[in-house]
Amino acid sequence: MAKYEMLYLLNNDLSDEAKEAEIAKYEDIVKTMGGALVSTDKWGTKKTAYPINYKTEAYYVLMTFEAEVMSLPNLNVLQVSMQTF
């Protein structure tokens, strides 16, 4: 299995419980695809380089995981499900 990193941003207006639920959802998607979660680093609230949907801060999360190369096309599921910002 190859090792991958995925940095994603969550809407900073979400409650702590909602952020944890989103993080758990993305971890479950990786596991469902047959991947293995290595780590999830919550960087916290940081300023974005440019406004995203008129917001200048976001909650940053770095997820490191291992997956087979053949499962990479399935990562589109993650991209589609990341509509929380």
FENCOR-V155818 format. One record per residue. N is the residue number from 1. RES is the residue in one small letter. PSI is psi in whole degrees, -180 to 180 (NA if undefined). OMEGA is omega in whole degrees, -180 to 180 (* if undefined). D_CENTER is the distance of its C-alpha to the mean C-alpha in Angstrom with 2 decimals. Layout:
n & res & psi & omega & d_center
N & RES & PSI & OMEGA & D_CENTER
N & RES & PSI & OMEGA & D_CENTER
This chain:
n & res & psi & omega & d_center
1 & m & 144 & 178 & 19.60
2 & a & 153 & -178 & 17.87
3 & k & 136 & -178 & 15.26
4 & y & 154 & 173 & 12.06
5 & e & 139 & 177 & 9.54
6 & m & 120 & 177 & 6.31
7 & l & 125 & 177 & 5.92
8 & y & 158 & -177 & 4.23
9 & l & 136 & 175 & 6.77
10 & l & 153 & 177 & 7.90
11 & n & 125 & -177 & 11.58
12 & n & -17 & -180 & 13.63
13 & d & -11 & 179 & 16.21
14 & l & 149 & 175 & 14.44
15 & s & 163 & 179 & 16.26
16 & d & -38 & 179 & 15.11
17 & e & -40 & 179 & 15.40
18 & a & -39 & 178 & 13.31
19 & k & -45 & 179 & 10.39
20 & e & -38 & 179 & 10.96
21 & a & -41 & 179 & 11.30
22 & e & -44 & 179 & 7.99
23 & i & -45 & 179 & 6.38
24 & a & -37 & 180 & 9.25
25 & k & -45 & -179 & 8.86
26 & y & -36 & 176 & 5.84
27 & e & -40 & 179 & 7.92
28 & d & -36 & 179 & 10.89
29 & i & -43 & 179 & 10.15
30 & v & -45 & -180 & 10.09
31 & k & -39 & 179 & 13.18
32 & t & -33 & 179 & 14.80
33 & m & -1 & -179 & 14.75
34 & g & 8 & 179 & 16.68
35 & g & 169 & 178 & 14.27
36 & a & 124 & 179 & 14.49
37 & l & 127 & 178 & 11.92
38 & v & -50 & 179 & 13.33
39 & s & 158 & 173 & 11.58
40 & t & 113 & -179 & 8.88
41 & d & 118 & 179 & 10.11
42 & k & 106 & -178 & 9.95
43 & w & -19 & 179 & 11.64
44 & g & -165 & -176 & 12.62
45 & t & 129 & 178 & 14.13
46 & k & 158 & 176 & 15.12
47 & k & 138 & 178 & 17.08
48 & t & 159 & -180 & 15.72
49 & a & -28 & 179 & 17.97
50 & y & 159 & -179 & 19.03
51 & p & 139 & 174 & 18.80
52 & i & 117 & -175 & 16.13
53 & n & 43 & 177 & 17.85
54 & y & 16 & 178 & 20.40
55 & k & 142 & -176 & 18.15
56 & t & 2 & 176 & 18.29
57 & e & 149 & 178 & 15.93
58 & a & 164 & 177 & 12.27
59 & y & 116 & -175 & 10.26
60 & y & 137 & 178 & 8.36
61 & v & 129 & 177 & 6.00
62 & l & 118 & 180 & 6.72
63 & m & 126 & 177 & 6.27
64 & t & 131 & -178 & 9.64
65 & f & 164 & 176 & 11.08
66 & e & 141 & -180 & 14.31
67 & a & 157 & 174 & 15.18
68 & e & 147 & -180 & 18.31
69 & v & -35 & -179 & 18.72
70 & m & -21 & -179 & 19.97
71 & s & -5 & -178 & 16.75
72 & l & -38 & 177 & 14.90
73 & p & -25 & 179 & 16.20
74 & n & -10 & 178 & 14.43
75 & l & -15 & 175 & 11.00
76 & n & -26 & 176 & 12.31
77 & v & -41 & 177 & 11.61
78 & l & -44 & -177 & 7.83
79 & q & -42 & -180 & 9.01
80 & v & -36 & -176 & 11.56
81 & s & -10 & -178 & 9.83
82 & m & 64 & 179 & 7.66
83 & q & 25 & -174 & 10.95
84 & t & -11 & -177 & 10.58
85 & f & NA & * & 11.50
